[in-house]
């Protein structure tokens, strides 16, 4: 058994929203203490809060909490929901490099309890500009070998 997901996932999923929702709140307090309510502040803070909500929805809230490698399968946990995904069920692996931290998205042939796409932050996240992510490459190799194995009849 090997943990594939970053141990910082839980922190990231909780700290980002607190920080980014706290920032508009601090700005609202600063605007109000600087001499009353400004019309710009009443417009600015809700717009920032909405943008933060969209960013969190697109980048953080779909990330699973834990991915554990068990050879030919992955054990996945998101909150109280646990699922077991066979590597042979993975169609392809997408690496999202334009977000920090890097995310791996597993596209499944048959949806599991957590849906058809499993997104996680890999351990040892590194930015390699023109090469395939090492974990994605390793998983793809293992998936290909599992799919080529003859199945017992």
Long-range contacts (C-beta under 8 A, 24 or more apart in sequence): 1-68, 1-69, 1-70, 2-68, 2-69, 3-66, 3-67, 3-68, 3-69, 3-123, 4-67, 4-68, 4-69, 4-74, 4-120, 4-122, 4-123, 4-135, 5-64, 5-65, 5-66, 5-67, 5-68, 5-120, 5-121, 5-122, 5-123, 6-101, 6-120, 6-121, 6-122, 6-123, 6-124, 6-125, 7-123, 8-101, 8-121, 9-63, 9-64, 9-65, 9-66, 9-120, 9-121, 10-65, 12-60, 12-63, 12-101, 12-121, 13-60, 13-61, 13-63, 13-65, 16-56, 16-60, 17-52, 17-56, 17-60, 20-52, 20-55, 20-56, 21-49, 21-52, 23-48, 23-52, 24-48, 24-49, 24-52, 59-99, 59-103, 62-117, 62-119, 63-103, 63-119, 63-120, 63-121, 64-114, 64-118, 64-119, 64-120, 67-118, 67-120, 72-146, 74-106, 74-118, 76-112, 76-114, 76-118, 76-120, 78-114, 81-113, 81-114, 82-113, 83-112, 83-113, 83-114, 84-112, 85-112, 85-118, 87-139, 87-142, 87-143, 87-146, 88-143, 88-146, 88-147, 90-139, 90-143, 92-140, 93-136, 93-139, 93-140, 93-143, 95-132, 95-133, 95-136, 97-127, 101-125, 102-126, 102-127, 102-133, 104-133, 104-135, 104-136, 104-139, 106-139
